[in-house]
Amino acid sequence: LSDLAAAASRNGTAVTVDVDPAVDLDADGTAVVYRVAREALQNVTKHAGAEQVTVTLAPDDAATVLTVRDDGAGFDPATVPEGHVGLRLLRDLAAESGADLVIDSVPGEGSTVRLAVPT
């Protein structure tokens, strides 16, 4: 996650990463967290115009939760333009792994991607 954050920060966006040391994912869980974090950060870089992004990974009940939150432009998740496949990719990745994915965004108020991977 630190490497992904470093890449995302090259455009001037401040990226903070906080990983709880109690996180214990298997190889499949680690892979889906990495892939969703990568896609979410790429979306922030390409579309959000964010100044600040926070990436957290922590245990929560019977899951490990990845949260990528930005203060960028936000968008209406129900009206994603044709040809933008990033959100569909995120949803497919989560579904394939049995994880829950929630994308919250409001135009002008930033976005939050929350992935809960069962542990």
All heavy atoms as an XYZ file, in Angstrom:
844
protein
N       0.820     -1.194      0.000
C       0.000      0.000      0.000
C       0.864      1.258      0.000
O       0.501      2.247     -0.631
C      -0.954      0.003      1.194
C      -2.056     -1.061      1.180
C      -2.866     -1.003      2.465
C      -2.945     -0.925     -0.030
N       1.993      1.196      0.669
C       2.893      2.352      0.680
C       3.432      2.650     -0.704
O       3.554      3.819     -1.093
C       4.041      2.125      1.657
O       3.545      2.055      2.975
N       3.759      1.609     -1.470
C       4.238      1.813     -2.838
C       3.146      2.413     -3.716
O       3.409      3.300     -4.534
C       4.718      0.496     -3.450
C       6.008     -0.006     -2.814
O       6.694      0.777     -2.132
O       6.314     -1.205     -2.996
N       1.907      1.941     -3.567
C       0.798      2.507     -4.331
C       0.586      3.970     -3.956
O       0.327      4.810     -4.824
C      -0.483      1.717     -4.069
C      -0.529      0.284     -4.575
C      -1.800     -0.404     -4.095
C      -0.430      0.235     -6.091
N       0.686      4.279     -2.683
C       0.519      5.655     -2.222
C       1.616      6.552     -2.783
O       1.340      7.680     -3.208
C       0.527      5.699     -0.699
N       2.839      6.057     -2.811
C       3.946      6.847     -3.359
C       3.704      7.163     -4.828
O       3.930      8.289     -5.278
C       5.264      6.105     -3.173
N       3.236      6.182     -5.578
C       2.946      6.413     -6.997
C       1.824      7.435     -7.163
O       1.901      8.315     -8.022
C       2.577      5.089     -7.673
N       0.793      7.340     -6.352
C      -0.336      8.264     -6.449
C       0.053      9.683     -6.043
O      -0.515     10.652     -6.538
C      -1.492      7.769     -5.588
N       1.037      9.810     -5.174
C       1.423     11.137     -4.686
C       2.321     11.891     -5.670
O       2.573     13.078     -5.487
C       2.115     11.024     -3.330
O       3.359     10.368     -3.470
N       2.752     11.232     -6.722
C       3.631     11.895     -7.703
C       2.956     13.062     -8.415
O       3.632     13.925     -8.961
C       4.144     10.883     -8.719
C       5.136      9.937     -8.101
C       5.846      9.089     -9.130
N       6.640      8.087     -8.431
C       6.448      6.789     -8.510
N       5.507      6.301     -9.303
N       7.187      5.960     -7.837
N       1.628     13.101     -8.411
C       0.925     14.207     -9.064
C       0.649     15.359     -8.099
O      -0.079     16.280     -8.431
C      -0.381     13.718     -9.699
C      -1.445     13.380     -8.675
O      -1.169     13.265     -7.481
N      -2.662     13.212     -9.139
N       1.206     15.289     -6.885
C       1.039     16.358     -5.915
C      -0.028     16.099     -4.868
O      -0.222     16.911     -3.966
N      -0.735     14.988     -4.973
C      -1.745     14.635     -3.986
C      -1.052     14.077     -2.747
O      -0.192     13.212     -2.856
C      -2.709     13.575     -4.555
O      -3.300     14.076     -5.748
C      -3.802     13.244     -3.564
N      -1.435     14.555     -1.575
C      -0.890     14.023     -0.328
C      -1.639     12.736      0.007
O      -2.864     12.742      0.120
C      -1.052     15.031      0.799
N      -0.897     11.633      0.143
C      -1.514     10.339      0.429
C      -0.985      9.837      1.764
O       0.218      9.725      1.964
C      -1.217      9.303     -0.680
C      -1.925      7.992     -0.381
C      -1.632      9.840     -2.045
N      -1.901      9.535      2.676
C      -1.565      8.999      3.987
C      -2.024      7.546      4.045
O      -3.143      7.234      3.636
C      -2.290      9.796      5.093
O      -1.957     11.171      4.966
C      -1.920      9.286      6.466
N      -1.151      6.668      4.549
C      -1.472      5.245      4.679
C      -1.383      4.864      6.146
O      -0.408      5.181      6.820
C      -0.511      4.368      3.849
C      -0.802      2.890      4.052
C      -0.582      4.732      2.374
N      -2.423      4.168      6.619
C      -2.453      3.691      8.000
C      -2.897      2.231      7.989
O      -4.058      1.941      7.703
C      -3.410      4.537      8.838
C      -3.448      4.118     10.296
O      -2.507      3.433     10.757
O      -4.425      4.473     10.975
N      -1.955      1.332      8.282
C      -2.251     -0.102      8.325
C      -2.130     -0.573      9.766
O      -1.075     -0.439     10.389
C      -1.289     -0.901      7.419
C      -1.559     -2.397      7.533
C      -1.407     -0.443      5.970
N      -3.222     -1.115     10.275
C      -3.238     -1.650     11.637
C      -2.347     -2.890     11.664
O      -2.497     -3.788     10.832
C      -4.672     -2.015     12.008
C      -4.823     -2.411     13.461
O      -4.036     -3.262     13.947
O      -5.745     -1.892     14.102
N      -1.428     -2.989     12.625
C      -0.545     -4.160     12.692
C      -1.276     -5.470     12.972
O      -0.726     -6.546     12.762
C       0.437     -3.827     13.820
C      -0.088     -2.624     14.500
C      -1.118     -1.989     13.633
N      -2.534     -5.394     13.411
C      -3.310     -6.602     13.695
C      -3.900     -7.232     12.428
O      -4.489     -8.307     12.492
C      -4.427     -6.294     14.681
N      -3.748     -6.574     11.272
C      -4.280     -7.115     10.019
C      -3.574     -8.419      9.697
O      -2.347     -8.511      9.727
C      -4.107     -6.112      8.849
C      -4.388     -6.774      7.513
C      -5.012     -4.915      9.064
N      -4.377     -9.451      9.398
C      -3.836    -10.767      9.070
C      -4.657    -11.352      7.923
O      -5.684    -11.989      8.152
C      -3.899    -11.672     10.302
C      -3.257    -13.026     10.058
O      -2.405    -13.136      9.155
O      -3.613    -13.985     10.769
N      -4.211    -11.099      6.704
C      -4.905    -11.583      5.511
C      -4.155    -12.743      4.886
O      -2.923    -12.773      4.909
C      -5.012    -10.458      4.474
C      -5.954     -9.314      4.787
C      -5.734     -8.170      3.812
C      -7.395     -9.789      4.729
N      -4.900    -13.672      4.280
C      -4.253    -14.721      3.505
C      -3.858    -14.146      2.141
O      -4.094    -12.967      1.851
C      -5.161    -15.947      3.368
C      -6.464    -15.672      2.627
O      -6.589    -14.631      1.946
O      -7.369    -16.520      2.725
N      -3.261    -14.961      1.297
C      -2.763    -14.495     -0.007
C      -3.892    -13.941     -0.871
O      -3.730    -12.906     -1.535
C      -2.031    -15.621     -0.724
N      -5.054    -14.598     -0.881
C      -6.173    -14.122     -1.692
C      -6.695    -12.779     -1.179
O      -6.992    -11.877     -1.963
C      -7.303    -15.150     -1.715
C      -6.939    -16.411     -2.478
O      -6.030    -16.355     -3.334
O      -7.576    -17.454     -2.222
N      -6.815    -12.649      0.130
C      -7.270    -11.394      0.716
C      -6.299    -10.256      0.443
O      -6.704     -9.141      0.116
N      -5.012    -10.561      0.568
C      -3.985     -9.559      0.283
C      -4.065     -9.103     -1.166
O      -3.976     -7.912     -1.462
C      -2.586    -10.130      0.593
O      -2.534    -10.470      1.980
C      -1.497     -9.129      0.270
N      -4.265    -10.056     -2.076
C      -4.332     -9.724     -3.507
C      -5.521     -8.821     -3.816
O      -5.383     -7.842     -4.551
C      -4.396    -11.005     -4.339
N      -6.696     -9.123     -3.260
C      -7.862     -8.292     -3.572
C      -7.728     -6.904     -2.949
O      -8.101     -5.903     -3.570
C      -9.192     -8.977     -3.188
C      -9.428     -9.015     -1.696
C     -10.358     -8.301     -3.894
N      -7.162     -6.820     -1.760
C      -6.935     -5.507     -1.147
C      -5.990     -4.688     -2.008
O      -6.246     -3.512     -2.301
C      -6.394     -5.648      0.299
C      -5.791     -4.337      0.793
C      -7.503     -6.108      1.232
N      -4.912     -5.290     -2.438
C      -3.939     -4.592     -3.282
C      -4.588     -4.111     -4.578
O      -4.442     -2.953     -4.974
C      -2.748     -5.509     -3.587
C      -1.757     -4.875     -4.530
C      -0.778     -4.013     -4.054
C      -1.821     -5.112     -5.898
C       0.121     -3.407     -4.913
C      -0.931     -4.512     -6.765
C       0.044     -3.663     -6.276
O       0.917     -3.063     -7.138
N      -5.319     -4.991     -5.240
C      -5.902     -4.646     -6.538
C      -6.966     -3.558     -6.413
O      -7.040     -2.645     -7.241
C      -6.462     -5.893     -7.204
C      -5.341     -6.856     -7.615
C      -5.861     -8.160     -8.148
N      -6.536     -7.960     -9.424
C      -7.347     -8.865     -9.976
N      -7.589    -10.008     -9.367
N      -7.917     -8.618    -11.137
N      -7.783     -3.630     -5.379
C      -8.806     -2.603     -5.182
C      -8.145     -1.274     -4.796
O      -8.530     -0.214     -5.313
C      -9.856     -3.047     -4.147
C     -10.752     -1.887     -3.723
C     -10.691     -4.192     -4.712
N      -7.149     -1.314     -3.925
C      -6.439     -0.084     -3.556
C      -5.776      0.536     -4.782
O      -5.852      1.760     -4.979
C      -5.401     -0.371     -2.477
N      -5.159     -0.280     -5.612
C      -4.494      0.227     -6.822
C      -5.501      0.918     -7.739
O      -5.275      2.038     -8.191
C      -3.787     -0.910     -7.561
C      -3.073     -0.453     -8.833
C      -2.444     -1.607     -9.557
N      -3.497     -2.522     -9.975
C      -3.293     -3.801    -10.287
N      -2.101     -4.332    -10.213
N      -4.311     -4.561    -10.663
N      -6.619      0.272     -7.999
C      -7.622      0.844     -8.893
C      -8.237      2.106     -8.289
O      -8.438      3.104     -8.987
C      -8.706     -0.174     -9.215
C      -9.709      0.303    -10.224
C      -9.135      0.602    -11.597
O      -8.158     -0.045    -12.020
O      -9.680      1.503    -12.269
N      -8.523      2.082     -6.994
C      -9.103      3.259     -6.342
C      -8.146      4.445     -6.405
O      -8.561      5.577     -6.712
C      -9.472      2.939     -4.892
N      -6.867      4.211     -6.143
C      -5.883      5.296     -6.195
C      -5.670      5.791     -7.624
O      -5.480      6.988     -7.848
C      -4.571      4.854     -5.556
C      -4.620      4.761     -4.032
C      -3.373      4.065     -3.493
C      -4.782      6.140     -3.407
N      -5.717      4.887     -8.591
C      -5.617      5.321     -9.988
C      -6.808      6.205    -10.359
O      -6.646      7.206    -11.060
C      -5.533      4.120    -10.925
C      -4.186      3.440    -10.897
C      -4.128      2.173    -11.739
O      -5.150      1.662    -12.198
N      -2.931      1.656    -11.926
N      -7.998      5.845     -9.893
C      -9.172      6.663    -10.154
C      -9.039      8.045     -9.524
O      -9.415      9.052    -10.131
C     -10.440      5.978     -9.655
C     -10.872      4.838    -10.542
O     -10.425      4.703    -11.685
N     -11.739      3.989    -10.019
N      -8.499      8.105     -8.315
C      -8.277      9.402     -7.669
C      -7.321     10.231     -8.516
O      -7.576     11.416     -8.789
C      -7.719      9.220     -6.238
C      -7.232     10.555     -5.679
C      -8.753      8.611     -5.319
N      -6.232      9.623     -8.949
C      -5.225     10.333     -9.732
C      -5.787     10.834    -11.059
O      -5.528     11.959    -11.467
C      -4.006      9.419     -9.985
O      -3.462      9.029     -8.723
C      -2.941     10.124    -10.786
N      -6.567     10.008    -11.728
C      -7.092     10.353    -13.054
C      -8.268     11.320    -13.015
O      -8.418     12.139    -13.920
C      -7.543      9.085    -13.781
C      -6.437      8.170    -14.197
C      -7.018      6.943    -14.877
C      -5.951      5.927    -15.194
N      -6.530      4.696    -15.774
N      -9.120     11.202    -12.004
C     -10.411     11.884    -12.075
C     -10.726     12.854    -10.942
O     -11.523     13.772    -11.139
C     -11.544     10.847    -12.130
C     -11.390      9.832    -13.202
N     -11.456     10.141    -14.544
C     -11.156      8.499    -13.143
C     -11.274      9.044    -15.266
N     -11.092      8.030    -14.438
N     -10.183     12.658     -9.759
C     -10.700     13.367     -8.587
C     -10.156     14.781     -8.391
O     -10.841     15.625     -7.836
C     -10.451     12.559     -7.316
N      -8.904     15.020     -8.800
C      -8.309     16.316     -8.499
C      -8.184     16.543     -7.008
O      -8.290     17.670     -6.521
N      -7.959     15.482     -6.272
C      -7.906     15.550     -4.810
C      -6.597     16.161     -4.322
O      -5.549     16.005     -4.945
C      -8.058     14.152     -4.218
N      -6.673     16.836     -3.187
C      -5.479     17.317     -2.504
C      -5.005     16.307     -1.474
O      -3.815     16.203     -1.210
C      -5.762     18.652     -1.824
C      -6.026     19.777     -2.795
C      -6.276     21.096     -2.083
O      -5.975     21.214     -0.872
O      -6.792     22.011     -2.747
N      -5.942     15.565     -0.886
C      -5.642     14.642      0.207
C      -6.358     13.313     -0.009
O      -7.551     13.291     -0.332
C      -6.097     15.245      1.536
C      -5.806     14.426      2.747
C      -4.367     14.553      3.192
O      -3.713     15.544      2.907
N      -3.865     13.565      3.886
N      -5.629     12.213      0.195
C      -6.199     10.869      0.154
C      -5.723     10.128      1.394
O      -4.544     10.205      1.751
C      -5.760     10.090     -1.106
C      -6.370      8.695     -1.115
C      -6.122     10.841     -2.370
N      -6.639      9.420      2.029
C      -6.296      8.599      3.178
C      -6.627      7.150      2.847
O      -7.742      6.853      2.407
C      -7.088      9.028      4.423
O      -6.834     10.409      4.671
C      -6.687      8.212      5.642
N      -5.657      6.261      3.066
C      -5.829      4.826      2.855
C      -5.657      4.157      4.207
O      -4.623      4.335      4.862
C      -4.783      4.271      1.864
C      -4.962      2.775      1.665
C      -4.844      5.009      0.533
N      -6.681      3.416      4.644
C      -6.578      2.695      5.909
C      -6.897      1.225      5.679
O      -7.695      0.871      4.807
C      -7.534      3.253      6.982
O      -8.872      3.179      6.512
C      -7.201      4.689      7.328
N      -6.270      0.380      6.470
C      -6.520     -1.058      6.454
C      -6.527     -1.515      7.901
O      -5.536     -1.345      8.618
C      -5.440     -1.785      5.656
C      -5.647     -3.277      5.435
C      -6.874     -3.533      4.563
C      -4.412     -3.897      4.785
N      -7.667     -2.073      8.324
C      -7.801     -2.452      9.726
C      -8.822     -3.570      9.881
O      -9.752     -3.684      9.092
C      -8.240     -1.246     10.557
N      -8.649     -4.402     10.915
C      -9.656     -5.423     11.203
C     -10.922     -4.768     11.746
O     -10.862     -3.735     12.405
C      -8.986     -6.311     12.262
C      -7.886     -5.492     12.837
C      -7.521     -4.454     11.837
N     -12.073     -5.391     11.419
C     -13.359     -4.897     11.895
C     -14.310     -6.084     11.955
O     -14.743     -6.581     10.918
C     -13.898     -3.822     10.945
C     -15.207     -3.224     11.413
O     -15.457     -3.183     12.629
O     -15.984     -2.802     10.542
N     -14.637     -6.531     13.145
C     -15.474     -7.717     13.341
C     -14.883     -8.910     12.597
O     -13.760     -9.276     12.842
C     -16.930     -7.446     12.945
C     -17.588     -6.396     13.840
O     -17.254     -6.357     15.039
O     -18.406     -5.624     13.333
N     -15.621     -9.499     11.674
C     -15.168    -10.699     10.956
C     -14.618    -10.350      9.576
O     -14.700    -11.138      8.644
C     -16.316    -11.690     10.823
N     -14.048     -9.152      9.459
C     -13.525     -8.721      8.168
C     -12.292     -7.844      8.371
O     -12.036     -7.360      9.473
C     -14.583     -7.938      7.397
N     -11.565     -7.676      7.291
C     -10.521     -6.668      7.226
C     -11.025     -5.613      6.265
O     -11.490     -5.933      5.164
C      -9.192     -7.267      6.735
O      -8.753     -8.234      7.690
C      -8.137     -6.195      6.576
N     -10.956     -4.343      6.671
C     -11.563     -3.273      5.890
C     -10.498     -2.339      5.326
O      -9.672     -1.800      6.066
C     -12.563     -2.474      6.747
C     -13.146     -1.305      5.965
C     -13.672     -3.400      7.247
N     -10.557     -2.182      4.009
C      -9.749     -1.202      3.294
C     -10.643     -0.005      3.012
O     -11.752     -0.160      2.488
C      -9.255     -1.774      1.965
C      -8.643     -0.758      0.991
C      -7.273     -0.304      1.485
C      -8.555     -1.344     -0.409
N     -10.168      1.189      3.350
C     -10.893      2.411      3.034
C      -9.955      3.358      2.298
O      -8.845      3.618      2.764
C     -11.415      3.104      4.308
O     -12.196      2.165      5.055
C     -12.261      4.318      3.975
N     -10.408      3.847      1.141
C      -9.677      4.857      0.379
C     -10.617      6.056      0.292
O     -11.661      5.991     -0.344
C      -9.276      4.357     -1.025
C      -8.524      5.447     -1.780
C      -8.444      3.081     -0.930
N     -10.223      7.151      0.961
C     -11.078      8.342      1.047
C     -10.312      9.538      0.479
O      -9.157      9.765      0.848
C     -11.437      8.590      2.507
C     -12.324      9.798      2.734
C     -12.790      9.902      4.186
N     -13.722      8.802      4.451
C     -13.573      7.910      5.436
N     -12.542      7.969      6.251
N     -14.467      6.966      5.619
N     -10.979     10.301     -0.413
C     -10.336     11.487     -0.975
C     -11.222     12.714     -0.818
O     -12.423     12.599     -0.583
C      -9.976     11.263     -2.451
C     -11.173     11.237     -3.373
O     -11.779     12.313     -3.599
O     -11.519     10.158     -3.882
N     -10.602     13.879     -0.956
C     -11.321     15.144     -0.849
C     -11.497     15.797     -2.217
O     -11.600     17.007     -2.331
C     -10.611     16.095      0.115
C      -9.242     16.534     -0.394
O      -8.773     16.021     -1.435
O      -8.629     17.402      0.254
N     -11.559     14.975     -3.242
C     -11.615     15.472     -4.609
C     -12.993     15.899     -5.067
O     -13.883     16.192     -4.268
N     -13.158     15.892     -6.389
C     -14.354     16.422     -7.038
C     -15.615     15.622     -6.737
O     -16.720     16.155     -6.798
C     -14.139     16.463     -8.550
N     -15.467     14.347     -6.414
C     -16.632     13.510     -6.206
C     -17.375     13.285     -7.510
O     -17.024     13.842     -8.555
N     -18.397     12.443     -7.464
C     -19.173     12.117     -8.651
C     -20.466     11.452     -8.208
O     -20.623     11.103     -7.038
C     -18.389     11.206     -9.605
C     -18.068      9.863     -9.009
C     -18.840      8.747     -9.298
C     -17.001      9.704     -8.133
C     -18.563      7.504     -8.733
C     -16.703      8.466     -7.570
C     -17.496      7.364     -7.866
N     -21.359     11.262     -9.145
C     -22.592     10.534     -8.873
C     -22.378      9.098     -9.336
O     -22.316      8.846    -10.537
C     -23.760     11.168     -9.619
C     -25.073     10.441     -9.397
O     -25.085      9.378     -8.737
O     -26.097     10.926     -9.895
N     -22.242      8.126     -8.413
C     -21.962      6.744     -8.801
C     -23.018      6.136     -9.731
O     -22.736      5.205    -10.467
C     -21.915      5.984     -7.473
C     -21.610      7.014     -6.450
C     -22.254      8.273     -6.955
N     -24.226      6.681     -9.721
C     -25.295      6.140    -10.569
C     -25.188      6.601    -12.014
O     -25.842      6.038    -12.891
C     -26.653      6.542    -10.003
N     -24.358      7.614    -12.281
C     -24.270      8.153    -13.641
C     -22.827      8.210    -14.137
O     -22.375      9.235    -14.620
C     -24.887      9.564    -13.708
O     -24.161     10.421    -12.820
C     -26.359      9.549    -13.341
N     -22.120      7.097    -14.016
C     -20.741      7.034    -14.498
C     -20.770      7.018    -16.027
O     -21.513      6.241    -16.633
C     -20.025      5.780    -13.944
C     -18.634      5.668    -14.513
C     -19.983      5.856    -12.427
N     -19.969      7.879    -16.675
C     -19.986      7.952    -18.135
C     -19.576      6.630    -18.804
O     -18.783      5.861    -18.259
C     -18.956      9.039    -18.453
C     -18.797      9.814    -17.201
C     -19.077      8.861    -16.081
N     -20.121      6.414    -19.977
C     -19.783      5.253    -20.806
C     -18.271      5.198    -21.011
O     -17.624      6.220    -21.212
C     -20.486      5.395    -22.159
C     -20.301      4.225    -23.082
C     -21.256      3.094    -22.775
O     -22.278      3.332    -22.124
O     -20.956      1.975    -23.196
N     -17.723      4.007    -20.952
C     -16.292      3.829    -21.188
C     -15.430      3.870    -19.941
O     -14.270      3.527    -19.978
N     -15.988      4.323    -18.809
C     -15.237      4.335    -17.551
C     -15.477      2.991    -16.858
O     -16.548      2.750    -16.312
C     -15.695      5.488    -16.652
C     -15.243      6.820    -17.150
N     -14.109      7.427    -16.685
C     -15.764      7.646    -18.085
C     -13.953      8.584    -17.300
N     -14.943      8.741    -18.161
N     -14.477      2.124    -16.894
C     -14.651      0.758    -16.396
C     -14.071      0.547    -15.001
O     -14.198     -0.526    -14.441
C     -14.034     -0.274    -17.375
C     -14.737     -0.224    -18.719
C     -12.543     -0.041    -17.535
N     -13.445      1.560    -14.420
C     -12.785      1.401    -13.133
C     -13.709      0.943    -12.019
O     -13.371      0.049    -11.251
N     -14.895      1.549    -11.918
C     -15.819      1.158    -10.853
C     -16.354     -0.246    -11.069
O     -16.510     -1.011    -10.121
C     -16.975      2.150    -10.751
C     -16.602      3.564    -10.336
C     -17.843      4.440    -10.281
C     -15.873      3.571     -9.016
N     -16.616     -0.588    -12.318
C     -17.074     -1.945    -12.611
C     -15.980     -2.951    -12.256
O     -16.248     -4.009    -11.691
C     -17.474     -2.083    -14.077
C     -18.051     -3.459    -14.382
C     -18.558     -3.559    -15.787
N     -17.672     -2.805    -16.675
C     -18.052     -2.264    -17.818
N     -19.270     -2.395    -18.239
N     -17.199     -1.599    -18.565
N     -14.731     -2.606    -12.554
C     -13.608     -3.474    -12.192
C     -13.547     -3.672    -10.682
O     -13.374     -4.797    -10.203
C     -12.294     -2.889    -12.708
C     -11.024     -3.633    -12.322
C     -11.009     -5.029    -12.930
C      -9.801     -2.858    -12.758
N     -13.710     -2.595     -9.918
C     -13.698     -2.709     -8.461
C     -14.811     -3.627     -7.968
O     -14.592     -4.487     -7.115
C     -13.850     -1.329     -7.813
C     -12.681     -0.373     -7.932
C     -13.052      0.992     -7.366
C     -11.454     -0.917     -7.237
N     -15.999     -3.440     -8.510
C     -17.134     -4.279     -8.090
C     -16.901     -5.745     -8.442
O     -17.207     -6.644     -7.652
C     -18.421     -3.760     -8.713
C     -18.875     -2.459     -8.098
C     -20.220     -1.991     -8.648
N     -20.635     -0.777     -7.995
C     -20.585      0.431     -8.542
N     -20.163      0.588     -9.777
N     -20.980      1.492     -7.862
N     -16.364     -6.007     -9.636
C     -16.079     -7.380    -10.049
C     -15.022     -8.024     -9.164
O     -15.160     -9.184     -8.767
C     -15.629     -7.428    -11.512
C     -16.740     -7.109    -12.493
O     -17.926     -7.079    -12.082
O     -16.424     -6.877    -13.680
N     -13.965     -7.282     -8.840
C     -12.912     -7.807     -7.964
C     -13.484     -8.198     -6.604
O     -13.175     -9.264     -6.064
C     -11.805     -6.773     -7.768
C     -10.853     -6.528     -8.916
C     -10.002     -5.297     -8.647
C      -9.978     -7.743     -9.145
N     -14.312     -7.334     -6.046
C     -14.904     -7.617     -4.742
C     -15.813     -8.840     -4.816
O     -15.731     -9.738     -3.973
C     -15.677     -6.407     -4.240
N     -16.664     -8.890     -5.819
C     -17.611    -10.004     -5.949
C     -16.880    -11.330     -6.107
O     -17.262    -12.331     -5.496
C     -18.543     -9.768     -7.131
N     -15.832    -11.354     -6.917
C     -15.067    -12.586     -7.145
C     -14.430    -13.111     -5.866
O     -14.228    -14.314     -5.719
C     -13.975    -12.350     -8.188
C     -14.494    -12.168     -9.589
C     -13.419    -11.727    -10.567
O     -12.220    -11.718    -10.198
O     -13.775    -11.381    -11.700
N     -14.105    -12.221     -4.941
C     -13.424    -12.625     -3.717
C     -14.371    -12.830     -2.544
O     -13.931    -13.178     -1.450
C     -12.369    -11.588     -3.342
O     -12.995    -10.397     -2.939
N     -15.661    -12.571     -2.741
C     -16.617    -12.692     -1.647
C     -16.589    -11.515     -0.694
O     -17.131    -11.581      0.408
N     -15.959    -10.421     -1.110
C     -15.865     -9.226     -0.279
C     -17.051     -8.302     -0.556
O     -17.742     -8.437     -1.561
C     -14.554     -8.498     -0.558
N     -17.264     -7.359      0.345
C     -18.297     -6.334      0.177
C     -17.621     -5.029     -0.212
O     -16.622     -4.637      0.397
C     -19.070     -6.121      1.476
C     -19.945     -7.306      1.836
O     -20.535     -7.907      0.913
O     -20.018     -7.632      3.027
N     -18.168     -4.364     -1.209
C     -17.626     -3.093     -1.674
C     -18.719     -2.042     -1.649
O     -19.828     -2.274     -2.138
C     -17.092     -3.229     -3.103
C     -16.509     -1.954     -3.704
C     -15.149     -1.656     -3.082
C     -16.387     -2.090     -5.207
N     -18.392     -0.894     -1.059
C     -19.305      0.240     -1.040
C     -18.539      1.450     -1.568
O     -17.426      1.726     -1.118
C     -19.828      0.533      0.388
C     -20.694      1.785      0.405
C     -20.586     -0.663      0.935
N     -19.152      2.137     -2.530
C     -18.560      3.351     -3.073
C     -19.516      4.489     -2.763
O     -20.661      4.489     -3.209
C     -18.326      3.234     -4.592
C     -17.380      2.067     -4.880
C     -17.777      4.550     -5.147
C     -17.267      1.696     -6.344
N     -19.051      5.429     -1.953
C     -19.841      6.603     -1.588
C     -19.186      7.835     -2.202
O     -17.975      8.035     -2.053
C     -19.886      6.796     -0.071
C     -20.747      5.771      0.629
O     -21.820      5.438      0.083
O     -20.345      5.300      1.705
N     -19.974      8.637     -2.879
C     -19.457      9.862     -3.451
C     -20.595     10.826     -3.709
O     -21.712     10.417     -4.021
C     -18.712      9.574     -4.754
O     -18.062     10.734     -5.216
N     -20.271     12.092     -3.568
C     -21.205     13.171     -3.871
C     -20.413     14.216     -4.639
O     -19.297     14.570     -4.228
C     -21.784     13.780     -2.565
C     -22.650     14.995     -2.871
C     -22.550     12.738     -1.783
N     -20.955     14.701     -5.757
C     -20.237     15.738     -6.496
C     -19.835     16.899     -5.577
O     -20.635     17.397     -4.790
C     -21.253     16.186     -7.553
C     -22.096     14.970     -7.791
C     -22.219     14.331     -6.426
N     -18.563     17.258     -5.650
C     -18.031     18.352     -4.846
C     -17.613     17.979     -3.446
O     -17.098     18.822     -2.715
N     -17.816     16.722     -3.053
C     -17.529     16.330     -1.668
C     -16.590     15.147     -1.531
O     -16.468     14.559     -0.459
C     -18.843     16.030     -0.944
C     -19.725     17.244     -0.818
C     -20.972     16.979     -0.012
O     -21.026     15.981      0.739
O     -21.922     17.767     -0.150
N     -15.926     14.742     -2.598
C     -14.985     13.635     -2.496
C     -15.645     12.269     -2.605
O     -16.854     12.166     -2.848
N     -14.836     11.252     -2.416
C     -15.294      9.866     -2.575
C     -14.675      8.969     -1.525
O     -13.574      9.233     -1.042
C     -14.907      9.333     -3.960
O     -15.453     10.134     -4.980
N     -15.385      7.882     -1.225
C     -14.870      6.863     -0.325
C     -15.154      5.496     -0.941
O     -16.282      5.206     -1.318
C     -15.544      6.934      1.060
O     -15.294      8.217      1.622
C     -14.998      5.853      1.995
N     -14.096      4.696     -1.025
C     -14.222      3.298     -1.443
C     -13.944      2.472     -0.196
O     -12.906      2.643      0.455
C     -13.207      2.952     -2.554
C     -13.224      1.474     -2.866
C     -13.490      3.782     -3.808
N     -14.883      1.581      0.142
C     -14.736      0.738      1.341
C     -14.901     -0.717      0.938
O     -15.949     -1.112      0.433
C     -15.771      1.095      2.396
C     -15.615      0.321      3.688
C     -16.698      0.751      4.695
N     -16.491      0.149      6.000
C     -16.888     -1.085      6.333
N     -17.489     -1.859      5.466
N     -16.659     -1.546      7.552
N     -13.855     -1.495      1.154
C     -13.836     -2.919      0.845
C     -13.732     -3.689      2.148
O     -12.804     -3.460      2.927
C     -12.637     -3.250     -0.042
C     -12.426     -4.719     -0.363
C     -13.431     -5.181     -1.414
C     -11.002     -4.966     -0.847
N     -14.664     -4.620      2.384
C     -14.617     -5.481      3.578
C     -14.352     -6.897      3.114
O     -15.198     -7.519      2.456
C     -15.914     -5.397      4.356
N     -13.173     -7.415      3.445
C     -12.759     -8.758      3.058
C     -13.007     -9.682      4.246
O     -12.442     -9.461      5.330
C     -11.268     -8.792      2.671
C     -10.830    -10.186      2.292
C     -10.981     -7.794      1.557
N     -13.827    -10.725      4.074
C     -14.079    -11.637      5.186
C     -12.786    -12.297      5.646
O     -11.921    -12.631      4.843
C     -15.021    -12.688      4.593
C     -15.548    -12.101      3.333
C     -14.548    -11.114      2.850
N     -12.661    -12.459      6.980
C     -11.457    -13.117      7.514
C     -11.834    -14.413      8.191
O     -12.963    -14.714      8.442
C     -10.737    -12.201      8.521
O     -11.649    -11.710      9.483
C     -10.096    -11.037      7.801
